[in-house]
Amino acid sequence: MNNLNSNPLRIIGFFFIAALLYSCGEKKQTTAPPPEIPVVEVIQKNVPIYNTYVGQVYGNSDIPIRARVTGFLTGMHFTEGSKVEKGQLLYTVDPEPFQAQVATQESLLAEAKTGLAKAKSDLDRIKPLAEINAVSKSDLDAAQANYDAARAYVDAQQSNLRFSNINLGYCRIYSPLDGVIGKTNARVGEFVGQDPNPVILNTVSTIDTVRVEFYLAEADYIRIAREYKSQSNVERVHERIPNLKLILSDGSTFKFVGYVNFINREVDPQTGSLLVQTIFPNPEKLLKPGQYAKVVIKMREVKGGLLVPQRCVMELQGQHSVYVVNDTNKVESRQITAGERIGDMWLINKGLEAGEKVVIDALQKVSSG
């Protein structure tokens, strides 16, 4: 103890070494390791480009049910929203006025036939007399004219009777096809067949297959025609458009694919668009007339397209850029030309090469160099 107190230089040296060791240890503890920066490689593959269009669903056949005669509705013989068969009785209109008209025409026809019989009898009696000059030729001509007029009158009354029977038949309204019938627009007791009462009583639709119609922009049609045209016939381009997808209002994709049935012959000059009709099978009856859905069409295919996640791309004043890790593991900023967005990926038209590493999810932690 006395030796230690007697050597102050040794004490100072001890505390200096201890302080130096403490400061070095503290420096090692405060030095943080370099952050890990996640990167992804630029993907190269063939990329199909799709466009979506809002379309409306129609039945493959939507047949309106009309009252072809005027009168009071006396019967409704179906359940609204149910299946109906071709020839099934749907509505009945009060037949009594038309039955009376048929009876009147039958009476007039009988009267006309009686007149025809008398005219024929007169003609048969005068003909032999005219041959022996017992009557004048004018009498024969008059008898012949009366007979011809009576026969024409009978034909006219027969036509009137047929027309009356047809109108009587229109009092019973039948389904024109197998399908699903909708809500009735008239009830029993209403006067139908003319305004203000509804002329269209109902609609029967076949929905085993459905039509989806949408409007295609003129520029999009030109792109499709160039992509799928044949050398022989551009007018049949719709037959070569591949299978279509349908996205429903809840965001789900319809399980059956469809095809383009036809493209209209003309562009609407007011909207610059073209009507397109597509056909989709609907065996589960999921689609109903009047629904809206998105039709997805393959517009073209980019051969060897370059893709990066959208999170990699920075946008500033319309300019796009990414951070690329070069061969020396240093980060550099690079301007790119971005194309279409494909899901959560971005198609790159210019500025990147396949296999290059691009920074993702850490864009605020890095800078060039």
Secondary structure by P-SEA (a helix, b strand, c coil): caaaaacaaaaaaaaaaaaaaaaaaaaaaaccccbbbbbbcccccbbbbbbbbbbbbbccbbbbbbccccccccccccccccccccccccccccaaaaaaaaaaaaaaaaaaaaaaaaaaaaaaaaaaaaaaccccaaaaaaaaaaaaaaaaaaaaaaaaaaaaaaaaaacbbbbcccccccccccccccccccccccccccccccccbbbbbbbbcaaaaaaaaaacccccccccccccccbbbbbccccccccbbbbbccccccccccccbbbbbbbbbcccccccccbbbbbbbbcccccbbbbbccccccccccbbbbbbbccccbbbbbbbbbccccccbbbbcccccccbbbbcccccccccc
